[in-house]
């Protein structure tokens, strides 16, 4: 695919077809048993790397990363529980959710009362399997539907968790698409959750397809896509990238973009960064409602990028935020919970935000005293009085009036109500006519 601009890329997007392709890619990644570290992460990154130029980084166990230390690597070969009659009661072959992530190896026989201390279920949702981990404390356990748990009979149970927890590495993926400038847009998603469709696969699919699309268009900014294990992965990347973080101009954390809910945007720590203004403006011009929420130091990896020592301009654009839908961190967050329509609509929203960032610039009027004569410069339509001509004229007049080196095009759009795309088009025409010059900042 070849396009002339991101605006054309956005206009030419078929959300239905794109959403169906994203759902298919999520289904391809769904069976891979991901965790904080291990071969499941590597397999996932290898699949993504077949579609975009991805570099996999390995950070050895024991490496200090800021206030943290890279943990031992965990790989699961199998895990099951067999009842007194020899029948398999729980089996991780059915779903990686059935074993607590990072469980230490176990082979034991024990009575039901002792086994119950290592079982996790959801009485409020008796047919769902919860997702549980024990990353930072050595423990083991199994997760199962509460309805199945209640059917367990008294007697001795055989337990096996065939896993390795040993020195290895933490793996994360990085895709960089260079732009015309050295300024960058950061797009980050987490790659550590197994099986969960909205709270993992939707973000992986969107980030991958967004990178594919952006690779086909001219770019003012460079785009850095991160596929990192939650928390420790972002922290490891930050620790290894401190010398170039000042290049990050804008950023978004991607997750929960496949459910049927409306859009939510969590602001960066700054609250007034360009990304904080671009998201609501871009979605409004798509006709999409978005709930804007202030930054809180809890959630996904935006809290790492926005920690006070870095304070990067990174927000998070989701549909239903984490923890606000009952299926969150359960087996009910499956491929049927995310829809092609929602995925395609989310890709369209992200493309609109990226287009807004690319088009947003700041200018200085080179003829600021009085209104310059636009007609003799060929900046009015050949037929006056048409609605289209009036809109174009108003866009030019707003840009000329506000361009004193202060307001950017986003600010002019907010004040005037003129679409950002129209203002950007007017600004390009005024630059070509020698009436405007782009300024830094």
C-alpha positions in Angstrom: 0.0 0.0 0.0 1.3 3.5 -0.8 -0.3 6.7 0.3 0.6 10.4 0.0 -0.3 11.5 3.6 -1.6 10.3 6.9 -4.8 12.2 6.2 -5.3 10.1 3.1 -4.4 7.0 5.1 -7.1 7.9 7.6 -9.7 8.7 4.9 -9.0 5.5 3.0 -9.3 3.2 6.1 -12.0 0.5 6.0 -12.6 -0.1 9.7 -14.7 -3.2 9.0 -12.0 -5.0 7.0 -9.2 -3.7 9.3 -11.1 -4.8 12.4 -11.6 -8.3 11.0 -7.9 -8.6 10.2 -7.0 -7.4 13.7 -9.4 -9.9 15.3 -7.8 -12.7 13.2 -4.3 -11.7 14.3 -5.5 -11.6 18.0 -6.8 -15.2 17.5 -3.4 -16.2 16.1 -1.7 -14.9 19.2 -4.3 -16.1 21.7 -2.9 -19.7 22.3 0.6 -18.5 23.1 1.3 -18.8 26.9 2.7 -15.4 27.7 4.0 -14.3 31.1 6.4 -11.7 32.5 9.3 -13.5 30.9 9.9 -16.6 28.9 9.5 -18.3 25.6 5.9 -17.2 25.2 6.9 -13.6 25.0 9.6 -14.5 22.5 7.1 -16.4 20.4 4.6 -13.6 20.5 7.3 -11.0 19.4 8.4 -13.3 16.6 4.9 -13.3 15.2 4.7 -9.6 15.4 8.1 -9.3 13.9 6.8 -11.1 10.8 4.7 -8.0 10.1 6.8 -5.0 11.3 10.5 -4.4 11.7 10.8 -5.5 15.4 14.0 -5.8 17.4 13.8 -8.1 20.4 15.9 -7.0 23.4 17.0 -9.4 26.1 17.8 -8.0 29.6 19.6 -10.7 31.7 18.3 -11.8 35.1 19.8 -9.8 37.9 20.2 -6.6 35.9 19.4 -3.5 37.9 16.8 -1.4 36.2 16.1 1.8 38.2 14.8 0.6 41.6 14.0 -2.9 40.3 16.0 -6.0 39.4 15.2 -8.2 36.4 13.7 -11.4 37.8 14.4 -15.0 36.9 12.8 -16.3 33.7 9.7 -18.5 34.0 8.7 -21.2 31.5 5.8 -23.6 32.0 5.8 -27.0 30.4 2.6 -28.3 32.0 0.4 -28.1 35.1 -2.4 -30.3 36.3 -4.4 -31.5 39.3 -5.7 -35.1 39.4 -8.5 -36.2 41.8 -8.8 -39.2 44.0 -10.3 -41.2 41.1 -7.3 -40.3 38.9 -9.4 -38.0 36.7 -7.8 -34.6 35.7 -9.6 -31.8 37.6 -7.5 -28.9 36.4 -5.2 -28.8 33.4 -3.2 -25.8 32.0 -3.4 -27.4 28.6 -7.0 -26.2 28.4 -5.9 -22.6 29.2 -2.8 -20.9 30.6 -5.1 -19.1 33.0 -5.5 -22.4 35.0 -2.1 -22.0 36.6 -1.0 -19.0 38.7 1.7 -17.2 36.7 5.2 -17.7 37.9 4.3 -20.7 40.1 7.3 -22.5 41.4 7.7 -26.1 40.4 5.7 -28.6 42.4 5.1 -32.3 42.4 3.1 -33.4 45.5 0.1 -35.4 46.8 -2.2 -33.7 49.4 -5.7 -33.8 50.8 -8.3 -31.5 49.4 -8.2 -29.2 52.4 -4.5 -28.5 51.8 -5.1 -28.1 48.1 -7.8 -25.5 48.6 -5.2 -23.1 50.0 -3.7 -23.0 46.6 -6.9 -22.7 44.5 -8.4 -19.5 43.2 -12.0 -19.0 41.9 -14.7 -16.3 41.5 -17.9 -17.2 43.5 -19.6 -14.1 42.0 -18.9 -15.5 38.5 -19.0 -19.3 39.0 -18.2 -20.2 35.4 -15.3 -17.9 34.8 -11.6 -18.7 35.5 -9.6 -15.8 37.2 -6.2 -14.7 36.1 -3.7 -14.6 39.0 0.1 -14.2 39.2 2.8 -14.4 41.8 5.7 -12.6 40.1 7.5 -11.3 43.1 6.8 -13.9 45.8 7.6 -17.6 45.4 4.3 -19.5 45.5 2.2 -21.8 43.4 -1.5 -22.2 42.7 -4.2 -23.1 40.2 -7.2 -21.1 39.0 -10.5 -22.7 38.1 -14.2 -22.0 37.7 -16.0 -21.9 41.1 -18.6 -24.3 39.8 -15.8 -26.8 39.2 -14.2 -26.1 42.5 -17.4 -27.0 44.3 -17.5 -30.3 42.6 -14.2 -31.4 44.1 -14.6 -34.4 46.4 -12.7 -35.2 49.6 -9.6 -37.3 49.2 -6.0 -37.0 48.1 -5.1 -35.0 45.0 -2.0 -35.3 42.9 -0.5 -31.9 41.9 2.1 -31.2 39.2 3.5 -27.9 38.0 6.3 -28.6 35.5 8.0 -25.3 35.2 11.5 -23.7 35.3 12.3 -20.6 37.3 15.9 -19.9 36.6 18.4 -17.3 35.4 17.5 -16.1 31.9 16.3 -12.8 30.6 13.4 -10.4 30.3 12.4 -9.9 26.6 10.7 -6.9 25.1 10.2 -5.7 21.5 10.9 -2.4 19.9 9.9 -1.1 16.5 11.2 2.3 15.3 9.9 4.0 12.2 12.1 7.1 11.6 10.6 10.4 10.6 11.8 13.7 9.1 12.8 15.0 12.5 14.5 13.5 15.6 11.3 14.0 17.6 9.4 10.8 18.5 5.9 9.5 19.3 5.9 6.6 21.7 3.3 3.9 21.5 3.4 1.2 24.2 1.5 -1.9 24.9 2.0 -4.8 27.3 2.8 -8.3 26.1 2.7 -10.4 29.3 -0.9 -11.5 29.8 -1.9 -14.9 28.6 -5.2 -15.6 26.8 -6.8 -12.3 27.7 -8.3 -10.7 24.6 -9.1 -7.1 25.5 -6.5 -6.7 28.2 -3.6 -7.7 26.0 -4.4 -9.0 22.5 -6.4 -6.0 21.4 -3.4 -3.7 22.3 -0.9 -6.0 20.6 -3.1 -6.2 17.4 -3.7 -2.4 17.2 -0.1 -1.4 17.8 1.1 -3.9 15.2 -1.4 -2.8 12.5 -0.9 0.9 13.3 2.9 0.4 12.8 2.2 -1.4 9.5 0.0 1.5 8.3 2.4 4.3 9.4 5.3 2.6 7.7 3.6 3.3 4.4 3.2 7.1 4.8 5.6 10.1 5.1 6.2 10.9 8.7 7.3 14.1 10.4 7.9 12.3 13.7 9.7 9.0 14.3 7.4 6.4 15.9 8.7 4.1 18.6 6.5 1.1 19.3 7.2 -0.9 22.5 5.8 -4.4 23.3 6.9 -4.8 26.9 6.0 -6.9 29.9 3.9 -4.8 32.2 5.7 -2.5 34.7 9.1 -4.2 34.8 9.3 -4.1 31.0 8.6 -0.4 30.8 11.0 0.3 33.6 13.7 -1.7 31.9 13.2 0.2 28.7 13.3 3.5 30.5 16.5 2.5 32.4 18.2 1.6 29.0 17.0 4.7 27.2 17.6 7.5 29.6 20.0 9.3 27.3 17.4 9.7 24.5 14.1 10.2 26.4 14.2 14.0 25.6 13.2 13.0 22.0 9.8 11.8 23.1 7.3 14.5 22.0 4.1 12.6 22.5 3.0 9.1 23.7 0.1 6.7 24.2 -0.3 3.5 26.1 -2.6 1.0 24.2 -4.9 -1.5 26.0 -8.5 -2.5 26.2 -9.4 -1.3 22.7 -11.5 -4.2 21.5 -14.6 -4.1 23.7 -17.9 -2.4 22.9 -17.5 0.5 25.3 -17.0 4.1 24.4 -13.6 5.8 24.3 -11.8 6.9 27.5 -8.6 9.0 27.5 -6.4 9.2 30.6 -4.3 12.4 30.5 -0.6 12.5 31.0 0.8 13.7 34.3 1.2 17.1 32.8 -2.5 17.3 32.0 -1.9 20.0 29.3 0.6 18.3 27.0 -0.1 18.4 23.2 -1.3 14.7 23.4 -3.8 15.7 26.0 -5.3 18.2 23.6 -4.9 16.2 20.4 -6.9 13.1 21.6 -10.2 14.8 22.4 -9.9 17.1 19.3 -9.2 14.2 16.9 -12.0 12.0 18.3 -14.5 14.9 18.2 -13.7 15.5 14.6 -14.4 11.8 13.9 -17.8 12.2 15.6 -16.7 10.0 18.5 -17.4 10.8 22.1 -14.5 10.4 24.6 -14.5 10.6 28.3 -11.4 12.5 29.5 -10.0 11.6 32.9 -7.1 13.2 34.8 -3.9 11.3 35.4 -3.6 9.1 38.5 -0.4 7.2 39.4 -2.0 3.8 39.0 -3.0 1.7 36.0 -0.8 0.6 33.1 2.7 1.7 32.0 1.7 5.3 31.6 2.5 5.6 35.3 6.1 4.6 34.6 6.6 7.0 31.6 4.9 9.7 33.7 6.9 9.1 36.9 8.3 12.5 38.1 11.9 11.7 37.2 10.9 11.3 33.5 7.5 13.1 33.2 7.0 12.1 29.6 3.9 13.4 27.8 2.2 10.0 27.7 -1.5 9.4 28.1 -3.6 6.3 27.5 -6.5 5.9 25.0 -8.7 2.9 25.7 -12.3 1.9 25.4 -13.6 0.6 28.8 -10.7 1.2 31.2 -9.0 -1.6 33.1 -11.0 -3.1 36.0 -14.3 -1.4 34.9 -15.8 -4.4 33.1 -16.5 -7.7 35.0 -14.7 -9.8 32.4 -11.4 -8.1 33.3 -8.7 -10.6 34.3 -10.9 -13.6 33.8 -11.5 -16.3 31.1 -14.5 -14.3 30.0 -12.1 -11.8 28.4 -11.9 -14.1 25.4 -12.0 -13.6 21.7 -15.8 -13.3 21.7 -15.6 -10.3 24.1 -13.7 -8.2 21.5 -15.3 -7.4 18.2 -13.9 -6.5 14.7 -16.1 -3.4 14.7 -14.6 -2.1 18.0 -11.0 -3.0 16.9 -11.5 -1.2 13.6 -13.0 1.8 15.2 -10.1 2.0 17.7 -7.5 1.8 14.9 -9.4 4.7 13.2 -9.2 6.7 16.4 -5.5 6.1 16.8 -4.9 7.0 13.2 -6.9 10.2 13.7 -4.8 11.1 16.8 -1.5 10.5 14.9 -2.7 12.6 12.0 -3.6 15.4 14.3 -0.1 15.2 15.9 1.5 15.3 12.5 -0.6 18.2 11.2 -0.4 20.3 14.4 2.2 23.0 13.9 2.9 26.5 15.1 3.3 29.5 12.7 4.2 33.1 12.5 2.3 35.5 10.2 4.8 37.4 8.0 2.3 40.1 7.1 0.7 40.7 10.5 -0.3 44.4 10.1 -3.8 44.3 8.7 -5.3 41.5 6.7 -3.1 40.5 3.7 -4.8 40.6 0.3 -5.5 36.9 -0.4 -7.1 37.3 -3.8 -4.1 38.6 -5.7 -2.2 35.6 -4.3 -4.7 33.2 -5.7 -5.9 32.1 -2.3 -9.6 32.6 -2.9 -11.6 30.2 -5.0 -12.2 31.2 -8.6 -16.0 31.3 -7.8 -16.7 33.3 -4.7 -19.6 32.8 -2.3 -19.6 29.0 -2.2 -19.8 27.3 1.1 -16.6 25.4 0.5 -14.9 28.6 -0.4 -16.2 30.4 2.7 -14.9 27.6 4.9 -11.5 27.7 3.3 -11.4 31.5 3.6 -12.4 31.4 7.3 -9.7 28.8 8.0 -7.1 31.1 6.4 -8.2 34.1 8.3 -8.2 32.2 11.6 -4.7 30.9 10.9 -3.4 34.4 9.9 -5.0 36.1 12.9 -3.8 33.6 15.5 -0.3 32.8 14.1 1.9 35.1 16.2 4.2 32.3 17.2 2.1 31.4 20.2 -1.0 29.2 19.5 -0.6 26.0 17.5 -3.2 24.7 15.1 -4.8 22.6 17.9 -5.3 25.8 19.9 -6.7 27.6 16.8 -9.1 24.7 16.2 -10.3 24.7 19.8 -11.0 28.5 19.6 -12.4 28.7 16.1 -14.3 25.4 15.8 -12.7 25.0 12.4 -11.6 21.4 11.8 -7.9 20.8 12.3 -7.6 19.3 8.8 -9.0 22.4 7.3 -6.6 24.7 9.3 -3.6 22.5 8.3 -4.6 22.8 4.6 -5.0 26.5 4.9 -1.6 26.9 6.7 0.1 24.9 3.9 -1.4 27.2 1.3 -0.4 30.3 3.3 3.2 29.0 3.6 3.4 28.4 -0.1 2.2 32.0 -0.7 4.9 33.4 1.6 2.5 34.7 4.2 3.4 32.2 7.0 6.5 30.6 8.4 6.6 27.6 10.7 8.2 28.2 14.1 9.7 25.9 16.6 8.0 24.8 19.8 
